[in-house]
């Protein structure tokens, strides 16, 4: 029952509102009444002055805190802007590096393809060179054989020509040298 009957909360106005003095007896004159009222008004003014001073101090403290909070918020905002700028710069750098890596990979692939083409071309030229070397070797061998055959033919022709000249010389001898003719003919027959 006592819990249900709560006392009304005391407001700031109630706290600063001075209680009017209750004189022990009624003022006898208007001057005394004015003196009592003056004292009461002075107390009210003093109480309000103290409270206003305290409120002014609180407001000044709140202003300082607000300025500090505003400065902190401004610093945090600048940090956020700096972080955002750094993140964008890092993203741009990463994108640039990714593009460079992509271009480098494409260039490496092109160089590898070019190397494959060059290797194929070199292999083809090497095979062609081997084939050409073999053909030249065959031609050189054939020319050597032909030269040797021509030299043999020339030697045979020279021998035939010389034999024919000797036969002509033998035939030109007079008939009474028939013995010498027969000996020369035998010699030419043996050489032939």
Buried (B, 14 or more C-beta within 10 A) or exposed (E): EEEEEEEEEEEEEEEBEBEEEEEEEEEEEEEEEEEBEEEBEEBBEEBBEEBEEEEEEEEEEEEEEEEEEEEEEEEEEEEEEEEEEEEEEEEEEEEEEEEEEEEEEEEEEEEEEEEEEEEEEEEEEEEEEEEEEEEEEEEEEEEEEEEEEEEEEEEEEEEEEEBEEBBEEBEEEEEEEEEEBEEBBEEBEEEE
